């Protein structure tokens, strides 16, 4: 029976695909999926290289359409977000997966930048910076290490991923329905590339009505995959999505979106049916499904001694995590966790609000934002003339007073702050970890600001706290959303043991090193970074820098690093 996929009141710019068009797409993908089962690594590499050229060719049009749809003025620094979270990260994904394919051809497996190592009973794998020179120069001194699940050893680090990709393992033809996200333009493509190139599944990508205007751009940019019958793009609302889920030819599903949409697909749209099926553990959907479903993203601020510069930089860091993409991000910080008796608490919050006040209000482009804003702030402040919403930091909120701030992702420009009692740094850290795990909904990502003294003198306690955090990505002194753009890092929620309580989802995407069974990735950096990161809302030249990065990843060359660094230094 068709499964109804709910959607909000979205004004689509593209007519829904007809039954005939969907049938033709699935027929073509059937042919392509058979071809993928025997496709050589060399052929995959050729397709990736051709897609790099396609993305580069259409990048400008892609960004202009996105800015127009999101109401971003030509003079706004926010245009840089559409470059960075659009063609730039797609080019980076293609660049890194191409290198993995080269390594598999030459060495039989991906070549890690640094050897994996063991801490206690857990294998940890450095995944960033990658081995190329650009990462070390551009993103210095950020580091990322992926912690693996129990049972992963050096000899099974990649599981069967390499064999499946190289054709050494016999696999059956599969078609993955990717239900694309509407908020960030790179998500549908990088989800599709993960399933197609790395997991050998043909992809039927259904565009979200919010950003389906980009569908023709994607078709042109990824024309080599279209010609190979391994990718097709279709359009439509939630009803069309439900019909696609039920198609017999579709063997697998991936969704980036709402947990409500996920549960409607897996357990049924009616709440009574969902409850009954969950109790009996009888899902309506029997096909494999992976997902990324959002988060009430916490940022833990550990009390202690910070310099004035460190505190201001971390305030800018937190602001970037709130303001990026008008806060329509599953990794936007939604709850600051502070220590009530920390003397610098109010100073930090004042700095965050002061910096937010310098950032122009953004158009509330995502459907339902105004209604959600009103519900989460108990006010209705949308500007009827500009369609903008104000940045809002709600101080000293509690689960008892505003339970929805802790239990639901607001997906609008609202961030709460809650304070815990503790007598020292380690006691606070323990309580904050427990609070994030037990009182906040979601398992996708968590940030934390940590004093240098705690990192240096009590590193074992900090490592234990990170180990306890049940999140797929943890940023230490860095916005965890940066890991989404790095692509060598696996991206997804903390591994879920129970599909009846999926939280932020199941499975991972990106993961260009093909790691099997990652648990979490820890992204870390010092308390301050110079030059200023280009994703900071206060950067002075973000768009110029982002376009230089696009040029670098389109046709990598050592000389292209010079204008990148020059623009970075002027930020």
Buried (B, 14 or more C-beta within 10 A) or exposed (E): EEBBBBBBEBEBBBEBBEEEBBEEBBEBBBEBBBBBBEBEBEBBBBBBBBBBBBBBBBBEBBBEBBBEBBBBEEEBBBBBBBBBBBBBBBBBBBBBBBBBBBBBBEEEBBBBBEEBEEEEEBBBBBBBBBEBEBBEEBBEEBBBBBBBEEEBEEEEBBEEBBBBBBBEEEBEBBBBBBBBBBBBBBBBBBBBBBBBBBBBBBBBBBBBBBBBBBBBBBBBBBBBBBEBBBBBBBBBBBBBBBBBBBBEBBBBBBBBBBBBBBBBBBBBBEEEEBEEBBEEEEBBBEBEBBBBBBBBBBBBBBBBEBEEEBBBBBBBBBBBBBBBBBBBBBBBBBBBBBBEEBEBBEBBBEBBBEBBEEBBBBBBBBBBBBBBBBBBBEEEEBEEEEBBBBBBBBBEBEBEEBEBBBEBBBBBBBBBBBBBEBEEBBBBBBBBBBBBBEBBBBBBBBBBBBBBEBBEEBEEBBBBBBBEBBBBBBBBBBBBBBBBBBBBBBBBBBBBEEBBEBBBBBBBBBBBBBBBBBBBBBBBBBBBBEBBBBBBBBBEBBBBBBBBBBBBBBEBEEEBBEBBBEBBEEB
